[in-house]
């Protein structure tokens, strides 16, 4: 192949990659939009699940703790 064709293919590839990255950054795939009408049923269920999972035992004694031993 001639040098002109290789340079043209390189420039075209760089432009395509750059424009694809710009579109990806602007669109942010997987991003959700929040509505001002409140939370839906699935959001409430997710919140309740998180509270149960991370809630822990409010009456448990956490002062002093337990010595951490390395697992060699």
C-alpha positions in Angstrom: 0.0 0.0 0.0 1.1 3.5 -0.5 1.9 5.9 2.3 -1.1 8.1 1.5 -3.6 5.3 1.9 -2.0 4.3 5.3 -2.0 7.9 6.5 -5.6 8.4 5.4 -6.7 5.2 7.1 -4.9 6.2 10.3 -6.5 9.6 10.3 -9.9 8.2 9.6 -9.5 5.7 12.4 -8.4 8.4 14.9 -11.4 10.6 13.9 -13.8 7.6 14.3 -12.3 6.7 17.7 -12.3 10.3 18.9 -15.9 10.9 17.9 -17.0 7.6 19.4 -15.3 8.6 22.7 -17.0 12.0 22.7 -20.4 10.4 22.1 -19.8 7.9 24.9 -18.8 10.6 27.4 -21.8 12.8 26.5 -24.4 10.0 26.5 -23.0 8.0 29.5 -24.4 4.6 28.8 -26.3 3.1 31.7 -26.9 6.4 33.4 -30.4 6.8 34.8 -32.3 10.0 35.0 -34.0 10.9 38.3 -37.6 12.0 38.3 -38.9 14.6 40.6 -42.2 12.7 41.2 -40.6 10.6 44.0 -39.4 7.1 44.2 -40.8 4.2 42.3 -41.7 0.8 43.9 -38.4 -0.7 42.8 -36.4 2.1 44.3 -38.2 1.7 47.6 -37.5 -2.1 47.5 -33.9 -1.5 46.8 -33.6 1.1 49.7 -35.3 -1.4 52.1 -32.9 -4.1 51.0 -29.9 -1.9 51.5 -31.1 -0.8 55.0 -31.5 -4.5 56.0 -28.2 -5.5 54.6 -26.1 -2.6 56.0 -28.2 -1.8 59.0 -26.3 -4.1 61.4 -27.2 -4.6 65.1 -27.9 -1.3 66.8 -27.7 -2.9 70.2 -24.4 -4.7 69.6 -21.2 -3.6 71.5 -18.7 -2.5 68.9 -16.3 -0.8 71.3 -13.0 -2.7 71.7 -13.6 -5.0 68.8 -11.7 -8.2 68.0 -8.0 -8.5 67.3 -7.4 -9.1 63.6 -5.1 -12.0 62.9 -3.4 -12.3 59.5 -4.1 -15.4 57.4 -0.7 -16.5 56.3 
